[in-house]
Amino acid sequence: MNIKVRYFSASGNTKKIADAIAEGLNIEAISIKDEPELKEHTDLLFLGGAPYANIMAKPLKEYALNIKKEDVDKIVLFTTSNWSRRTVRALKKIFKEKGIFVYDKYFYAHMLRIKKRIPKAKEFGKQFVD
Ligand SMILES: Cc1cc2nc3c(=O)[nH]c(=O)nc-3n(C[C@H](O)[C@H](O)[C@H](O)COP(=O)(O)O)c2cc1C
């Protein structure tokens, strides 16, 4: 199973969660800044980001818009924020319009509780893997 964890993180919160999800799956989380597009077909993509002034970062939106239905089978979302889950809703809408399956279940960590959520994040990904 080809599994990837990709994220956008301006100040490092989402990166910590991405790294923890990836660690739980024995893979590496990669920033979309370092790898701006999916290089190969992905069975399961974990994709995360945060809201800034109520909208997701432009690079994350562009990344999501560039993903084609044939690139990915299934997507799991994760987000960190001060209160908003909007990034998840907005990403889900983008992928739904493309006909890409997105799990309803997503991972959320409040920006002030990142460290506390790391153990849960390490376990989170495993439920989606056969
Ligand atoms: C300029 C700025 C704007 C923000 N706007 C929002 C917002 O509209 N809603 C919210 O819930 N959190 C907001 N936050 C909090 C971030 O989403 C939160 O700190 C998040 O964990 C940042 O993730 P990152 O470190 O991966 O970039 C904002 C933070 C900054 C710095």
The ligand as an SDF file (V2000), in Angstrom:
LIG
                    3D

 31 33  0  0  0  0  0  0  0  0999 V2000
   -1.8740   35.1040   10.9670 C   0  0  0  0  0  0  0  0  0  0  0  0
   -2.6180   33.9640   11.5990 C   0  0  0  0  0  0  0  0  0  0  0  0
   -3.9660   33.8220   11.3830 C   0  0  0  0  0  0  0  0  0  0  0  0
   -4.6900   32.7920   11.9940 C   0  0  0  0  0  0  0  0  0  0  0  0
   -6.0180   32.6600   11.7450 N   0  0  0  0  0  0  0  0  0  0  0  0
   -6.7230   31.6560   12.3270 C   0  0  0  0  0  0  0  0  0  0  0  0
   -8.1040   31.4860   12.0780 C   0  0  0  0  0  0  0  0  0  0  0  0
   -8.7220   32.2140   11.3070 O   0  0  0  0  0  0  0  0  0  0  0  0
   -8.7640   30.4760   12.7150 N   0  0  0  0  0  0  0  0  0  0  0  0
   -8.1180   29.6290   13.5970 C   0  0  0  0  0  0  0  0  0  0  0  0
   -8.7650   28.7450   14.1420 O   0  0  0  0  0  0  0  0  0  0  0  0
   -6.7890   29.7380   13.8100 N   0  0  0  0  0  0  0  0  0  0  0  0
   -6.0740   30.7270   13.2100 C   0  0  0  0  0  0  0  0  0  0  0  0
   -4.7210   30.8520   13.4250 N   0  0  0  0  0  0  0  0  0  0  0  0
   -4.0550   29.8370   14.2400 C   0  0  0  0  0  0  0  0  0  0  0  0
   -3.3330   28.8130   13.3370 C   0  0  0  0  0  0  0  0  0  0  0  0
   -4.2340   28.1710   12.4500 O   0  0  0  0  0  0  0  0  0  0  0  0
   -2.6570   27.7780   14.2530 C   0  0  0  0  0  0  0  0  0  0  0  0
   -1.6410   28.4010   14.9870 O   0  0  0  0  0  0  0  0  0  0  0  0
   -2.1020   26.6070   13.4910 C   0  0  0  0  0  0  0  0  0  0  0  0
   -1.7550   25.5860   14.4130 O   0  0  0  0  0  0  0  0  0  0  0  0
   -0.8900   26.9950   12.6710 C   0  0  0  0  0  0  0  0  0  0  0  0
   -0.4060   25.8500   12.0470 O   0  0  0  0  0  0  0  0  0  0  0  0
    1.0580   25.7710   11.4630 P   0  0  0  0  0  0  0  0  0  0  0  0
    2.0130   26.0340   12.5820 O   0  0  0  0  0  0  0  0  0  0  0  0
    1.1540   24.3770   10.9580 O   0  0  0  0  0  0  0  0  0  0  0  0
    1.1540   26.7910   10.3700 O   0  0  0  0  0  0  0  0  0  0  0  0
   -4.0090   31.8760   12.8420 C   0  0  0  0  0  0  0  0  0  0  0  0
   -2.6410   32.0350   13.0780 C   0  0  0  0  0  0  0  0  0  0  0  0
   -1.9450   33.0660   12.4690 C   0  0  0  0  0  0  0  0  0  0  0  0
   -0.4660   33.1960   12.7140 C   0  0  0  0  0  0  0  0  0  0  0  0
  1  2  1  0
  2  3  1  0
  2 30  2  0
  3  4  2  0
  4  5  1  0
  4 28  1  0
  5  6  2  0
  6  7  1  0
  6 13  1  0
  7  8  2  0
  7  9  1  0
  9 10  1  0
 10 11  2  0
 10 12  1  0
 12 13  2  0
 13 14  1  0
 14 15  1  0
 14 28  1  0
 15 16  1  0
 16 17  1  0
 16 18  1  0
 18 19  1  0
 18 20  1  0
 20 21  1  0
 20 22  1  0
 22 23  1  0
 23 24  1  0
 24 25  2  0
 24 26  1  0
 24 27  1  0
 28 29  2  0
 29 30  1  0
 30 31  1  0
M  END
$$$$
